[in-house]
Amino acid sequence: MTTAVSEKGQVTIPKRVRDQLGIRPGTTLTFAAVGGKLVASKAAEAGDVFEKWRGRGRIPGGLSVDAYLAKARDGHSR
């Protein structure tokens, strides 16, 4: 498999290789020059898989957490 380097220094990783290695959008890769070759590796994932999502949720209707939970519980108790 071969691919060309673009004017911006970008390359396309062939789909077959991405699928085989589990490389998806957002996957972080590290690059190194080893023995005259370019070697790319998937970066180790952080310990907490939910960390990137923490604090990004929004409660509908501008309710407080307590008000939202109370409303949600009332709807499920009937």
N, C-alpha and C positions, 0 to 999 in steps of 0.2 A: 504494500500500500504506500502510495506517495501522495503528498499534498504540497502545494506551493505556499511560500510565505508572501503575504500581501505587502503593499507599500507601507502599511502601518506596523508591520512585524507580526501580524496575526496569522494563525494557521487554523484550519478546520480539522478537528479530530474526527476521523471516520466513524460513522454511526455504529458499525460493528464493534469497533474498539470501545466506544463509549458504553455501549450496552454490556459488553463483556466485563468491563471494569466498574460498572455502576456509576459512571460519571453523568451527572444530570445538571441542569441549569442551577447555578449557585454553588456547585462543588468547587472547593478551593484546591488549586494545584500548586505545588512547589517545583521549581526548576533548578537544575544543577548541570554544570558541565563536568562530565566524568569521562576521562580517557578520550577526549576529543569528541564526545557524543553529548547530545542534549538529552537529559533524563528528566521526565516529569513524574511526580508522585502525588497521589491524593494526600492532602494534609490531614493529619489526625483530627478527628472530631472532638470538640470540647466535651467535657464530662456530662454537663446537663443539656440534654437535647431540646429542652423547652426554653432555655435561656434566651434564645433569639426572639421568642414570642412574648416573653414576660413584659407586661406593661403596654402592650400594643392593642389590647382589646378595648372596646368601648361598649358601655352599657346603653341599650336603647332608651330613648326618651329622656336622657339626662338624669335618670334616677340614681340615688346612692346605691351602694352595694346592698345594704340592708333592705332598702325599699324594694329593690329588684328581686331579691331572694324571697321576701315576704309575698310579693305579687306572684312569683312563680310557684311558690308552695301553695298559695290559695287556689290557683288554677288546677293543681294536681290532686287536691284533697277531696274534690267532689266526685 
